[in-house]
């Protein structure tokens, strides 16, 4: 079995703070790559150019652009993979490490872990002979019902962007192209191929674009995938106002490829910023050749489309000899990485009377009940699905932590009476319940009546009932008051059994924080109005504008079930002594200093969160607060650390529709800090001019 050395272990041991360097191009500069690419394109015939502008699908190839050997242009194989290496060109699909769902990664609030996540997925992409990994998926969680919530990150643009940047750095550190998707506003699966989303300019700039801006400007991402929907009347893959932002404003030096089947035109798509049609050439094949010959698309435009992709591939050393054989994946090393990420992303939502962690010395027996107790929840469905190299069943993880003389009983929960009887005769009941999200369909955020009844009945039979949720999004919990503890484990990946048990039994102290709000009812979500979600089948209106996620709850004074940023620990923390100071020489930049103290009796990690409140704005006020900075810090019992969080100028800007630019509103800005969006005891203000 191949080992990659100690680098991967060094990244996730301790605080996971390692930095991963980008590989150097084999040529001196990006400009050299562009010059080299232009020289190759100049030698291509028109037919060869057309061949390189779209993918092909044959018995042997999919997610694949063929090469041109006479010019040294290599084939370009790709693979899906927000949660690890998913469907690629091989049939049957190759096995890979099933990483935890990306939402679990975001729940860690840890860019160091995100680099590890990206590096692991990137290395396996390379091992399985693909050049591009279709990841990360950074679409904002506008509604929890979105069927792809599990494979995205957050409802907050700043958290979304920071996790995305680190993931991209990890992927690209090993010479694989990252592909940030889906640009833009791919926020529901319902009618995704034709839905027209009406989104105002300010919301696009402040909510839906910042993650992509961070991916391009901070992450230097190699490629962007344009999405299925229409935005303000035009399909994304031919939407000039949106696509022009990438190069004209953000100085993007990569290329744009389409989502699979997201192209709807030849001339507008070619002229407005699309470089590569996938999976085949319906519009960029013969139709494009005809458009060129008729003078509708200049040959210079086609040349630059090719140059952008070739130069990017050159930058990553992909023009040259490649291994002819698949390389073996270091199964154990990557499995350990998956386990650590799963553990760090779990969120403890309730822990009545400190029932967790489980003390085996006081227990004689446990019943493990529920459909998600039978096998590992390795991920969601659709194009992100990974076929795991192995998986750890939940019961195996729990039994590994229980002394041999203790009794563990396993039931799937289908027989309610049997589950109740089992709960009555054991010391503790652990229910494992969840959802099954998939690309292609949205989903209810309610468990089935049978599952809710199962939880309520077991809790009534045993006051020591713990619920482990394995979900890809928020779930409603009508039984929340009757259970002793709730642990959100998301989709833990192939190490499900070990990771969940490590947290339940206290080998790992949970430190995850919610990257999305958990509503108390459907009426608290945008689904309360079909105009807002899911629309009428043809259009959907983003009338909430900036009020997405926790902004919605705060603006409408709603109390959710669990707020954005919330998460408990087996220890306790305090955050104190906040001081906000303008940075000398950096206009509109503020350093916020905080002291974080572990006031409990266990080592653990806390996430200090800083939010900014704006003064009144004539064009329309900002929501009450927006996340501006965060830091995850690990502390021993009684330990304190003074940390500094920097708020850059963007933390204090709003998008002016009047001037079509970012503006600073002079006035007093509120700065708050705490451990969730709803618990911000520290407050100060700072004047901005």
Secondary structure, DSSP 8 states (H G I E B T S, - for coil): -----SHHHHHHSTT----------SSS-HHHHHHHHHHHHTT--HHHHHHTTB-B--SS-SSEE--BGGGTB--EEEEE-TTSS-S-SSSS---B-----HHHHHHTT-HHHHHHHHHHHHHHHHHTT-SEEE--B----S-TT-TTGGGS--SSHHHHHHHHHHHHHHHHTTT-EEEEEEETT----TTTTT-EEE--HHHIIIIISHHHHHHHHTT--SEEEE-SSEETTEEGGG-HHHHHIIIIIT---SEEEE-TT----SHHHHHHT--BB-SS-TTTSHHHHHHHHTTSS-HHHHHHHHHHHHHHHHHTT-SS---SS-----HHHHHHHHHHHHHHH-EEEEEGGG--S--GGG-SEEEEESGGGSS-----BSTT---BS----HHHHHHHHS-TTSEEEEE-S-SHHHHHHHHHHSSEEEEEEE---BTTB---SS--HHHHHHHHHHHHH-SSEEEEEE-SS----TTGGGSSEEEE-----TTHHHHHHHHHTTSS------SS-B-SSGGGSGGGSTTTTT-SSSEEE-TTTT--THHHHHHTT---SB-TT--B-SS-EEEEEEEEEE-TTSTT-EEEEEEEEE-SSS-EEEEEEEEEE----TT----S-EEEEEEEEEE-TT-EEEEEEEE-GGGGEEEETTTTEEEE--EEEEEEEESBTTB--EEEEEEE-
